[in-house]
Amino acid sequence: MIKNIRWLFTLLLNEGRADEEPELTEQQVGKLIHVGNLNQIKGSIINAFAYGATGGEETTDEAGASEGNEGNMTSAQEN
């Protein structure tokens, strides 16, 4: 799964880069992806497709605004 996410994220980042910026490799992008930000990466990919599907109009994602580590905090506080 991570290999597919890395490939897709690399593709999207290279599509959105400016012409004078160097193209990123999958290895470079792979170093940016880890378990701590995997959900954020997947959310960014979904938002990129949503942005493209709406013709470039911004969409608001109510669920994404509250996404974070809050779910992990409650389990960490339990002893």
C-alpha positions, 0 to 999 in steps of 0.5 A: 500500500505504501508503495502505491501511495508513494508513487501516486504522491510523487506523481501529484507533486511533480504535476503541481511543481513549477517549471523551474523546480526539479522533478522529485523521485519516488525515493525522495518522496518516500523519505517524507512518508512515515506512519505518523503522517500517512493519514495526512498524505492520504487526505492530501491525495484525496483533496488533490483529486477533489480539487481537480474534479471540481475544476479547481474550486476549493472544497471544504472538508469538515472532517479533515479540519478535525483530523489529527492525533486527538484519537491517539491522545485519549488512548495514551491518557488511559493507564 
